[in-house]
Amino acid sequence: MQVIASIFDMQSTAEDLRSKDRLIGLVPTMGALHEGHLSLIRLAKERADTVIVSIFVNPTQFGANEDFASYHRDLPRDVELCEKAGADLVFAPTAEEIYPKGYSTYVTEESISKTLCGISRPSHFRGVTTIVAKLFNIIRPDLAVFGQKDAQQGAVIKKMVNDLHFCVDIVVAPTVREPDGLAMSSRNRNLTATQRTEALAIFQALHKAKEMVDGGVYNADRLIAEATHHMGERRRVRVIYTSIVDRGTMEAVREVLPGKAMMAIAAWVDEVRLIDNILL
Ligand code: PAF
């Protein structure tokens, strides 16, 4: 498996692939790969000739008191997993090359990124759009695959692609869950067994909301109250938000229009911040 660290090498390799008419699929990641990421790689492989996985723990998307320093890093393990999942190449640049001294240019989406996680993590999406725009410029992929678990991220990136005329198809792949329903996340590895049990309340709350909608309850306040109450029964779970939003704009809705809305939750399980969502 080829691992490229330099931007110049990545640009020329991608250029070479394009000259051979290879369709390039990109899976942007921060490493600490799990089955959810591997499903994105497999999906990219179905749709593209060459799959590039970027592995970069992007400092600009972490707030000052967040887990950037402790974020799990294991490049050899991640490269091996990428290869097994069918990726062709890993791009793992250094922070010094991506953000050299004096770096001062950022990409900001100013609407979708303001709600949900944008409230408690005000600079997060600016970091995401900046790094993703850079990856799109360096690699110029034909398509890029993101996970539905980060639904707001997917919506922000789609908006950026549309607003800035990037020539890339954004593919959003379904959330991969543990057998009991917990959404796969790189941060799950930070949960103790007790926290892991309590974290399940997030999925259960979403699942309950979906059942209620399927049973004809469309009032957002009622659904949110039920979900919040369920999580409130867990001592270690502190809800950051439970919202019902339009899937495209991420703006809160009062009534669920089935097929158009989703419930999104962010919660602390002690010191581990988790997010999840369900389409309603
Ligand atoms: O979803 C992630 O892992 C990150 O936000 C991304 C898209 C790789 C940008 O750093």
py3Dmol code that shows the C-alpha trace and the ligand (Angstrom):
import py3Dmol

protein = """\
ATOM      1  CA  MET A   1       0.000   0.000   0.000  1.00  0.00           C
ATOM      2  CA  GLN A   2       1.378   3.335  -1.060  1.00  0.00           C
ATOM      3  CA  VAL A   3       1.411   5.982   1.688  1.00  0.00           C
ATOM      4  CA  ILE A   4       1.999   9.533   0.488  1.00  0.00           C
ATOM      5  CA  ALA A   5       2.919  12.282   2.927  1.00  0.00           C
ATOM      6  CA  SER A   6       3.825  15.231   0.708  1.00  0.00           C
ATOM      7  CA  ILE A   7       1.250  17.465  -0.962  1.00  0.00           C
ATOM      8  CA  PHE A   8       3.374  17.702  -4.111  1.00  0.00           C
ATOM      9  CA  ASP A   9       3.599  13.890  -4.432  1.00  0.00           C
ATOM     10  CA  MET A  10      -0.137  13.571  -3.833  1.00  0.00           C
ATOM     11  CA  GLN A  11      -0.920  16.176  -6.483  1.00  0.00           C
ATOM     12  CA  SER A  12       1.304  14.528  -9.086  1.00  0.00           C
ATOM     13  CA  THR A  13       0.021  11.028  -8.297  1.00  0.00           C
ATOM     14  CA  ALA A  14      -3.580  12.224  -8.615  1.00  0.00           C
ATOM     15  CA  GLU A  15      -2.697  14.042 -11.838  1.00  0.00           C
ATOM     16  CA  ASP A  16      -1.202  10.838 -13.205  1.00  0.00           C
ATOM     17  CA  LEU A  17      -4.347   8.869 -12.274  1.00  0.00           C
ATOM     18  CA  ARG A  18      -6.537  11.452 -13.996  1.00  0.00           C
ATOM     19  CA  SER A  19      -4.390  11.285 -17.145  1.00  0.00           C
ATOM     20  CA  LYS A  20      -5.136   7.544 -17.225  1.00  0.00           C
ATOM     21  CA  ASP A  21      -8.869   8.277 -16.903  1.00  0.00           C
ATOM     22  CA  ARG A  22      -9.068   6.645 -13.501  1.00  0.00           C
ATOM     23  CA  LEU A  23     -12.129   7.712 -11.505  1.00  0.00           C
ATOM     24  CA  ILE A  24     -10.817   8.861  -8.113  1.00  0.00           C
ATOM     25  CA  GLY A  25     -12.789   8.286  -4.913  1.00  0.00           C
ATOM     26  CA  LEU A  26     -11.697  10.019  -1.711  1.00  0.00           C
ATOM     27  CA  VAL A  27     -12.525   8.953   1.842  1.00  0.00           C
ATOM     28  CA  PRO A  28     -11.403  11.729   4.205  1.00  0.00           C
ATOM     29  CA  THR A  29     -10.684  10.485   7.748  1.00  0.00           C
ATOM     30  CA  MET A  30      -8.824  11.417  10.883  1.00  0.00           C
ATOM     31  CA  GLY A  31      -7.622   7.835  11.338  1.00  0.00           C
ATOM     32  CA  ALA A  32      -8.553   5.698  14.383  1.00  0.00           C
ATOM     33  CA  LEU A  33     -10.416   3.715  11.779  1.00  0.00           C
ATOM     34  CA  HIS A  34     -13.328   1.429  12.610  1.00  0.00           C
ATOM     35  CA  GLU A  35     -15.903  -0.562  10.684  1.00  0.00           C
ATOM     36  CA  GLY A  36     -17.815   2.640   9.841  1.00  0.00           C
ATOM     37  CA  HIS A  37     -14.808   4.042   7.949  1.00  0.00           C
ATOM     38  CA  LEU A  38     -14.200   0.700   6.262  1.00  0.00           C
ATOM     39  CA  SER A  39     -17.776   0.724   4.948  1.00  0.00           C
ATOM     40  CA  LEU A  40     -17.044   4.154   3.390  1.00  0.00           C
ATOM     41  CA  ILE A  41     -13.923   2.750   1.710  1.00  0.00           C
ATOM     42  CA  ARG A  42     -15.867  -0.233   0.345  1.00  0.00           C
ATOM     43  CA  LEU A  43     -18.577   2.051  -0.991  1.00  0.00           C
ATOM     44  CA  ALA A  44     -15.959   4.291  -2.620  1.00  0.00           C
ATOM     45  CA  LYS A  45     -14.407   1.195  -4.188  1.00  0.00           C
ATOM     46  CA  GLU A  46     -17.743   0.239  -5.756  1.00  0.00           C
ATOM     47  CA  ARG A  47     -18.005   3.663  -7.402  1.00  0.00           C
ATOM     48  CA  ALA A  48     -14.412   4.631  -8.254  1.00  0.00           C
ATOM     49  CA  ASP A  49     -11.369   3.025  -9.897  1.00  0.00           C
ATOM     50  CA  THR A  50      -8.870   4.305  -7.358  1.00  0.00           C
ATOM     51  CA  VAL A  51      -9.713   4.905  -3.716  1.00  0.00           C
ATOM     52  CA  ILE A  52      -7.603   7.339  -1.730  1.00  0.00           C
ATOM     53  CA  VAL A  53      -8.036   7.511   2.051  1.00  0.00           C
ATOM     54  CA  SER A  54      -6.737  10.644   3.720  1.00  0.00           C
ATOM     55  CA  ILE A  55      -5.629  10.286   7.318  1.00  0.00           C
ATOM     56  CA  PHE A  56      -5.066  13.588   9.066  1.00  0.00           C
ATOM     57  CA  VAL A  57      -6.025  14.633  12.580  1.00  0.00           C
ATOM     58  CA  ASN A  58      -7.025  18.136  11.625  1.00  0.00           C
ATOM     59  CA  PRO A  59      -6.079  20.589  14.393  1.00  0.00           C
ATOM     60  CA  THR A  60      -8.308  23.423  13.144  1.00  0.00           C
ATOM     61  CA  GLN A  61     -11.543  21.524  13.752  1.00  0.00           C
ATOM     62  CA  PHE A  62     -10.821  21.023  17.466  1.00  0.00           C
ATOM     63  CA  GLY A  63     -11.661  23.715  20.019  1.00  0.00           C
ATOM     64  CA  ALA A  64      -9.118  24.816  22.624  1.00  0.00           C
ATOM     65  CA  ASN A  65     -10.340  22.421  25.329  1.00  0.00           C
ATOM     66  CA  GLU A  66     -11.160  19.493  23.068  1.00  0.00           C
ATOM     67  CA  ASP A  67      -9.464  16.135  22.542  1.00  0.00           C
ATOM     68  CA  PHE A  68      -6.974  16.983  19.736  1.00  0.00           C
ATOM     69  CA  ALA A  69      -3.897  15.963  21.754  1.00  0.00           C
ATOM     70  CA  SER A  70      -5.430  12.719  23.011  1.00  0.00           C
ATOM     71  CA  TYR A  71      -7.102  11.759  19.714  1.00  0.00           C
ATOM     72  CA  HIS A  72      -6.070   8.185  18.938  1.00  0.00           C
ATOM     73  CA  ARG A  73      -3.256   7.942  16.353  1.00  0.00           C
ATOM     74  CA  ASP A  74      -1.949   4.664  14.895  1.00  0.00           C
ATOM     75  CA  LEU A  75      -0.968   5.111  11.252  1.00  0.00           C
ATOM     76  CA  PRO A  76       0.458   1.585  10.632  1.00  0.00           C
ATOM     77  CA  ARG A  77      -2.760  -0.028  11.921  1.00  0.00           C
ATOM     78  CA  ASP A  78      -4.931   2.364   9.904  1.00  0.00           C
ATOM     79  CA  VAL A  79      -2.932   1.753   6.716  1.00  0.00           C
ATOM     80  CA  GLU A  80      -3.351  -1.998   7.152  1.00  0.00           C
ATOM     81  CA  LEU A  81      -7.119  -1.604   7.616  1.00  0.00           C
ATOM     82  CA  CYS A  82      -7.334   0.633   4.537  1.00  0.00           C
ATOM     83  CA  GLU A  83      -5.551  -1.986   2.458  1.00  0.00           C
ATOM     84  CA  LYS A  84      -7.828  -4.790   3.704  1.00  0.00           C
ATOM     85  CA  ALA A  85     -10.910  -2.709   2.891  1.00  0.00           C
ATOM     86  CA  GLY A  86      -9.712  -2.219  -0.688  1.00  0.00           C
ATOM     87  CA  ALA A  87      -8.164   1.264  -0.646  1.00  0.00           C
ATOM     88  CA  ASP A  88      -5.381   1.894  -3.146  1.00  0.00           C
ATOM     89  CA  LEU A  89      -3.496   4.695  -1.492  1.00  0.00           C
ATOM     90  CA  VAL A  90      -3.265   6.588   1.785  1.00  0.00           C
ATOM     91  CA  PHE A  91      -2.563  10.305   1.939  1.00  0.00           C
ATOM     92  CA  ALA A  92      -1.213  11.190   5.390  1.00  0.00           C
ATOM     93  CA  PRO A  93       0.222  14.700   5.325  1.00  0.00           C
ATOM     94  CA  THR A  94       1.867  16.465   8.254  1.00  0.00           C
ATOM     95  CA  ALA A  95       0.203  19.362  10.053  1.00  0.00           C
ATOM     96  CA  GLU A  96       3.261  21.517   9.231  1.00  0.00           C
ATOM     97  CA  GLU A  97       2.695  21.061   5.512  1.00  0.00           C
ATOM     98  CA  ILE A  98      -1.068  21.545   5.615  1.00  0.00           C
ATOM     99  CA  TYR A  99      -0.870  24.572   7.918  1.00  0.00           C
ATOM    100  CA  PRO A 100       2.602  26.075   7.506  1.00  0.00           C
ATOM    101  CA  LYS A 101       3.757  28.909   9.745  1.00  0.00           C
ATOM    102  CA  GLY A 102       1.789  32.051   8.934  1.00  0.00           C
ATOM    103  CA  TYR A 103      -1.167  30.135   7.464  1.00  0.00           C
ATOM    104  CA  SER A 104      -4.220  32.430   7.416  1.00  0.00           C
ATOM    105  CA  THR A 105      -6.847  31.277   4.904  1.00  0.00           C
ATOM    106  CA  TYR A 106     -10.043  29.476   5.930  1.00  0.00           C
ATOM    107  CA  VAL A 107     -13.263  28.326   4.291  1.00  0.00           C
ATOM    108  CA  THR A 108     -16.450  29.145   6.208  1.00  0.00           C
ATOM    109  CA  GLU A 109     -19.986  27.965   5.552  1.00  0.00           C
ATOM    110  CA  GLU A 110     -22.205  30.453   7.311  1.00  0.00           C
ATOM    111  CA  SER A 111     -25.647  28.921   7.618  1.00  0.00           C
ATOM    112  CA  ILE A 112     -25.890  25.139   8.066  1.00  0.00           C
ATOM    113  CA  SER A 113     -22.792  25.138  10.240  1.00  0.00           C
ATOM    114  CA  LYS A 114     -24.343  27.507  12.790  1.00  0.00           C
ATOM    115  CA  THR A 115     -26.915  25.113  14.271  1.00  0.00           C
ATOM    116  CA  LEU A 116     -26.606  21.855  16.276  1.00  0.00           C
ATOM    117  CA  CYS A 117     -22.867  21.143  16.841  1.00  0.00           C
ATOM    118  CA  GLY A 118     -22.028  24.615  15.539  1.00  0.00           C
ATOM    119  CA  ILE A 119     -23.462  26.104  18.753  1.00  0.00           C
ATOM    120  CA  SER A 120     -21.287  24.180  21.210  1.00  0.00           C
ATOM    121  CA  ARG A 121     -18.298  23.896  18.804  1.00  0.00           C
ATOM    122  CA  PRO A 122     -18.266  27.335  17.106  1.00  0.00           C
ATOM    123  CA  SER A 123     -15.033  26.873  15.124  1.00  0.00           C
ATOM    124  CA  HIS A 124     -15.448  23.177  14.324  1.00  0.00           C
ATOM    125  CA  PHE A 125     -17.036  23.377  10.867  1.00  0.00           C
ATOM    126  CA  ARG A 126     -14.646  26.103   9.729  1.00  0.00           C
ATOM    127  CA  GLY A 127     -11.855  23.596  10.372  1.00  0.00           C
ATOM    128  CA  VAL A 128     -13.754  20.839   8.561  1.00  0.00           C
ATOM    129  CA  THR A 129     -14.591  22.901   5.470  1.00  0.00           C
ATOM    130  CA  THR A 130     -11.041  24.228   5.317  1.00  0.00           C
ATOM    131  CA  ILE A 131      -9.372  20.815   5.411  1.00  0.00           C
ATOM    132  CA  VAL A 132     -11.920  19.219   3.083  1.00  0.00           C
ATOM    133  CA  ALA A 133     -11.528  22.070   0.570  1.00  0.00           C
ATOM    134  CA  LYS A 134      -7.759  21.587   0.739  1.00  0.00           C
ATOM    135  CA  LEU A 135      -8.109  17.824   0.161  1.00  0.00           C
ATOM    136  CA  PHE A 136     -10.428  18.470  -2.781  1.00  0.00           C
ATOM    137  CA  ASN A 137      -7.904  20.918  -4.265  1.00  0.00           C
ATOM    138  CA  ILE A 138      -4.917  18.636  -3.726  1.00  0.00           C
ATOM    139  CA  ILE A 139      -6.519  15.385  -4.948  1.00  0.00           C
ATOM    140  CA  ARG A 140      -9.357  16.666  -7.156  1.00  0.00           C
ATOM    141  CA  PRO A 141     -11.412  13.493  -6.577  1.00  0.00           C
ATOM    142  CA  ASP A 142     -14.428  12.612  -8.710  1.00  0.00           C
ATOM    143  CA  LEU A 143     -16.338  11.592  -5.611  1.00  0.00           C
ATOM    144  CA  ALA A 144     -15.896  11.768  -1.855  1.00  0.00           C
ATOM    145  CA  VAL A 145     -17.644   9.598   0.717  1.00  0.00           C
ATOM    146  CA  PHE A 146     -18.768  10.760   4.182  1.00  0.00           C
ATOM    147  CA  GLY A 147     -20.804   9.028   6.883  1.00  0.00           C
ATOM    148  CA  GLN A 148     -24.411   9.778   7.771  1.00  0.00           C
ATOM    149  CA  LYS A 149     -23.457   9.741  11.476  1.00  0.00           C
ATOM    150  CA  ASP A 150     -21.890  13.163  10.859  1.00  0.00           C
ATOM    151  CA  ALA A 151     -25.030  14.344   9.069  1.00  0.00           C
ATOM    152  CA  GLN A 152     -24.427  18.042   9.694  1.00  0.00           C
ATOM    153  CA  GLN A 153     -20.867  17.726   8.399  1.00  0.00           C
ATOM    154  CA  GLY A 154     -22.211  16.066   5.227  1.00  0.00           C
ATOM    155  CA  ALA A 155     -24.772  18.852   4.727  1.00  0.00           C
ATOM    156  CA  VAL A 156     -22.155  21.574   5.292  1.00  0.00           C
ATOM    157  CA  ILE A 157     -19.773  19.951   2.800  1.00  0.00           C
ATOM    158  CA  LYS A 158     -22.509  19.552   0.190  1.00  0.00           C
ATOM    159  CA  LYS A 159     -23.288  23.256   0.595  1.00  0.00           C
ATOM    160  CA  MET A 160     -19.614  24.201   0.295  1.00  0.00           C
ATOM    161  CA  VAL A 161     -19.243  22.084  -2.851  1.00  0.00           C
ATOM    162  CA  ASN A 162     -22.283  23.734  -4.368  1.00  0.00           C
ATOM    163  CA  ASP A 163     -21.401  27.277  -3.311  1.00  0.00           C
ATOM    164  CA  LEU A 164     -17.733  27.057  -4.361  1.00  0.00           C
ATOM    165  CA  HIS A 165     -18.266  25.018  -7.564  1.00  0.00           C
ATOM    166  CA  PHE A 166     -16.118  22.051  -6.640  1.00  0.00           C
ATOM    167  CA  CYS A 167     -16.430  19.287  -9.254  1.00  0.00           C
ATOM    168  CA  VAL A 168     -16.930  16.394  -6.858  1.00  0.00           C
ATOM    169  CA  ASP A 169     -19.900  14.172  -6.057  1.00  0.00           C
ATOM    170  CA  ILE A 170     -20.592  13.920  -2.347  1.00  0.00           C
ATOM    171  CA  VAL A 171     -21.797  10.483  -1.337  1.00  0.00           C
ATOM    172  CA  VAL A 172     -23.265   9.982   2.143  1.00  0.00           C
ATOM    173  CA  ALA A 173     -23.136   6.406   3.416  1.00  0.00           C
ATOM    174  CA  PRO A 174     -25.404   4.920   6.110  1.00  0.00           C
ATOM    175  CA  THR A 175     -24.303   4.869   9.754  1.00  0.00           C
ATOM    176  CA  VAL A 176     -22.703   1.598  10.814  1.00  0.00           C
ATOM    177  CA  ARG A 177     -23.854   0.444  14.248  1.00  0.00           C
ATOM    178  CA  GLU A 178     -22.726  -2.063  16.835  1.00  0.00           C
ATOM    179  CA  PRO A 179     -25.137  -5.027  17.158  1.00  0.00           C
ATOM    180  CA  ASP A 180     -26.942  -3.265  20.042  1.00  0.00           C
ATOM    181  CA  GLY A 181     -27.364  -0.039  18.027  1.00  0.00           C
ATOM    182  CA  LEU A 182     -24.522   2.194  19.281  1.00  0.00           C
ATOM    183  CA  ALA A 183     -23.208   4.183  16.315  1.00  0.00           C
ATOM    184  CA  MET A 184     -19.595   3.350  15.517  1.00  0.00           C
ATOM    185  CA  SER A 185     -17.284   6.232  16.388  1.00  0.00           C
ATOM    186  CA  SER A 186     -13.566   6.686  16.930  1.00  0.00           C
ATOM    187  CA  ARG A 187     -14.455   8.100  20.351  1.00  0.00           C
ATOM    188  CA  ASN A 188     -16.215   4.883  21.483  1.00  0.00           C
ATOM    189  CA  ARG A 189     -12.762   3.488  22.294  1.00  0.00           C
ATOM    190  CA  ASN A 190     -12.573   6.084  25.106  1.00  0.00           C
ATOM    191  CA  LEU A 191     -15.659   4.671  26.862  1.00  0.00           C
ATOM    192  CA  THR A 192     -15.370   2.381  29.889  1.00  0.00           C
ATOM    193  CA  ALA A 193     -17.742  -0.605  30.008  1.00  0.00           C
ATOM    194  CA  THR A 194     -20.175   1.346  32.234  1.00  0.00           C
ATOM    195  CA  GLN A 195     -20.044   4.427  30.020  1.00  0.00           C
ATOM    196  CA  ARG A 196     -20.544   2.207  26.974  1.00  0.00           C
ATOM    197  CA  THR A 197     -23.779   0.840  28.512  1.00  0.00           C
ATOM    198  CA  GLU A 198     -25.014   4.339  29.330  1.00  0.00           C
ATOM    199  CA  ALA A 199     -24.066   5.653  25.854  1.00  0.00           C
ATOM    200  CA  LEU A 200     -26.581   3.257  24.364  1.00  0.00           C
ATOM    201  CA  ALA A 201     -29.339   5.543  25.693  1.00  0.00           C
ATOM    202  CA  ILE A 202     -28.562   7.893  22.759  1.00  0.00           C
ATOM    203  CA  PHE A 203     -29.481   5.301  20.153  1.00  0.00           C
ATOM    204  CA  GLN A 204     -32.447   4.115  22.232  1.00  0.00           C
ATOM    205  CA  ALA A 205     -33.783   7.687  22.399  1.00  0.00           C
ATOM    206  CA  LEU A 206     -33.470   8.052  18.611  1.00  0.00           C
ATOM    207  CA  HIS A 207     -35.070   4.673  18.038  1.00  0.00           C
ATOM    208  CA  LYS A 208     -37.974   5.554  20.337  1.00  0.00           C
ATOM    209  CA  ALA A 209     -38.540   8.811  18.406  1.00  0.00           C
ATOM    210  CA  LYS A 210     -38.582   6.920  15.124  1.00  0.00           C
ATOM    211  CA  GLU A 211     -41.151   4.461  16.525  1.00  0.00           C
ATOM    212  CA  MET A 212     -43.329   7.350  17.669  1.00  0.00           C
ATOM    213  CA  VAL A 213     -43.157   9.003  14.236  1.00  0.00           C
ATOM    214  CA  ASP A 214     -44.016   5.695  12.572  1.00  0.00           C
ATOM    215  CA  GLY A 215     -46.980   5.552  14.977  1.00  0.00           C
ATOM    216  CA  GLY A 216     -48.211   8.973  13.836  1.00  0.00           C
ATOM    217  CA  VAL A 217     -46.657  11.396  16.373  1.00  0.00           C
ATOM    218  CA  TYR A 218     -45.227  14.324  14.400  1.00  0.00           C
ATOM    219  CA  ASN A 219     -44.959  17.037  17.050  1.00  0.00           C
ATOM    220  CA  ALA A 220     -41.254  17.833  17.464  1.00  0.00           C
ATOM    221  CA  ASP A 221     -41.547  19.051  21.082  1.00  0.00           C
ATOM    222  CA  ARG A 222     -43.216  15.817  22.139  1.00  0.00           C
ATOM    223  CA  LEU A 223     -40.619  13.672  20.407  1.00  0.00           C
ATOM    224  CA  ILE A 224     -37.742  15.702  21.853  1.00  0.00           C
ATOM    225  CA  ALA A 225     -39.231  15.551  25.360  1.00  0.00           C
ATOM    226  CA  GLU A 226     -39.520  11.769  25.177  1.00  0.00           C
ATOM    227  CA  ALA A 227     -35.962  11.325  23.865  1.00  0.00           C
ATOM    228  CA  THR A 228     -34.493  13.741  26.413  1.00  0.00           C
ATOM    229  CA  HIS A 229     -36.363  12.040  29.237  1.00  0.00           C
ATOM    230  CA  HIS A 230     -34.975   8.653  28.200  1.00  0.00           C
ATOM    231  CA  MET A 231     -31.377   9.899  28.226  1.00  0.00           C
ATOM    232  CA  GLY A 232     -31.979  11.794  31.478  1.00  0.00           C
ATOM    233  CA  GLU A 233     -32.458   8.472  33.250  1.00  0.00           C
ATOM    234  CA  ARG A 234     -28.757   7.719  32.690  1.00  0.00           C
ATOM    235  CA  ARG A 235     -26.541   9.259  35.344  1.00  0.00           C
ATOM    236  CA  ARG A 236     -23.483   9.696  33.111  1.00  0.00           C
ATOM    237  CA  VAL A 237     -25.278  11.104  30.077  1.00  0.00           C
ATOM    238  CA  ARG A 238     -25.538  14.911  29.747  1.00  0.00           C
ATOM    239  CA  VAL A 239     -27.481  16.018  26.703  1.00  0.00           C
ATOM    240  CA  ILE A 240     -25.920  18.862  24.685  1.00  0.00           C
ATOM    241  CA  TYR A 241     -28.845  18.999  22.270  1.00  0.00           C
ATOM    242  CA  THR A 242     -31.727  16.920  21.023  1.00  0.00           C
ATOM    243  CA  SER A 243     -33.181  18.504  17.903  1.00  0.00           C
ATOM    244  CA  ILE A 244     -35.471  17.684  15.062  1.00  0.00           C
ATOM    245  CA  VAL A 245     -34.221  19.401  11.949  1.00  0.00           C
ATOM    246  CA  ASP A 246     -34.691  19.579   8.224  1.00  0.00           C
ATOM    247  CA  ARG A 247     -32.111  17.185   6.698  1.00  0.00           C
ATOM    248  CA  GLY A 248     -30.856  19.726   4.190  1.00  0.00           C
ATOM    249  CA  THR A 249     -30.732  22.996   6.146  1.00  0.00           C
ATOM    250  CA  MET A 250     -30.291  21.564   9.678  1.00  0.00           C
ATOM    251  CA  GLU A 251     -32.877  24.110  10.851  1.00  0.00           C
ATOM    252  CA  ALA A 252     -35.279  23.078  13.614  1.00  0.00           C
ATOM    253  CA  VAL A 253     -38.775  22.027  12.531  1.00  0.00           C
ATOM    254  CA  ARG A 254     -41.918  22.064  14.676  1.00  0.00           C
ATOM    255  CA  GLU A 255     -43.648  19.187  12.898  1.00  0.00           C
ATOM    256  CA  VAL A 256     -41.984  16.149  11.363  1.00  0.00           C
ATOM    257  CA  LEU A 257     -42.521  15.791   7.656  1.00  0.00           C
ATOM    258  CA  PRO A 258     -41.693  12.099   7.228  1.00  0.00           C
ATOM    259  CA  GLY A 259     -38.814  11.646   4.770  1.00  0.00           C
ATOM    260  CA  LYS A 260     -37.559  15.210   5.269  1.00  0.00           C
ATOM    261  CA  ALA A 261     -36.614  15.452   8.938  1.00  0.00           C
ATOM    262  CA  MET A 262     -34.100  13.843  11.249  1.00  0.00           C
ATOM    263  CA  MET A 263     -33.559  13.758  14.980  1.00  0.00           C
ATOM    264  CA  ALA A 264     -29.990  14.660  15.952  1.00  0.00           C
ATOM    265  CA  ILE A 265     -28.464  14.223  19.389  1.00  0.00           C
ATOM    266  CA  ALA A 266     -25.151  15.259  20.909  1.00  0.00           C
ATOM    267  CA  ALA A 267     -24.373  14.211  24.450  1.00  0.00           C
ATOM    268  CA  TRP A 268     -21.542  13.878  26.888  1.00  0.00           C
ATOM    269  CA  VAL A 269     -21.086  10.466  28.418  1.00  0.00           C
ATOM    270  CA  ASP A 270     -18.915  11.720  31.265  1.00  0.00           C
ATOM    271  CA  GLU A 271     -16.040  13.335  29.321  1.00  0.00           C
ATOM    272  CA  VAL A 272     -16.691  11.621  25.972  1.00  0.00           C
ATOM    273  CA  ARG A 273     -18.698  13.645  23.458  1.00  0.00           C
ATOM    274  CA  LEU A 274     -20.876  11.528  21.151  1.00  0.00           C
ATOM    275  CA  ILE A 275     -23.257  12.399  18.326  1.00  0.00           C
ATOM    276  CA  ASP A 276     -25.848  10.349  16.486  1.00  0.00           C
ATOM    277  CA  ASN A 277     -28.979  10.881  14.401  1.00  0.00           C
ATOM    278  CA  ILE A 278     -31.885   9.052  12.855  1.00  0.00           C
ATOM    279  CA  LEU A 279     -33.886   9.818   9.732  1.00  0.00           C
ATOM    280  CA  LEU A 280     -37.571  10.272  10.549  1.00  0.00           C
TER     281      LEU A 280
END
"""
ligand_1 = """\
10
PAF
O -15.286 13.183 9.757
C -14.062 13.316 9.946
O -13.363 12.369 10.314
C -13.429 14.687 9.758
O -14.270 15.694 10.172
C -12.942 14.920 8.313
C -14.099 14.961 7.334
C -11.966 13.841 7.910
C -12.218 16.268 8.225
O -11.119 16.307 9.059
"""
view = py3Dmol.view(width=600, height=400)
view.addModel(protein, "pdb")
view.setStyle({"model": 0}, {"cartoon": {"style": "trace"}})
view.addModel(ligand_1, "xyz")
view.setStyle({"model": 1}, {"stick": {}})
view.zoomTo()
view.show()
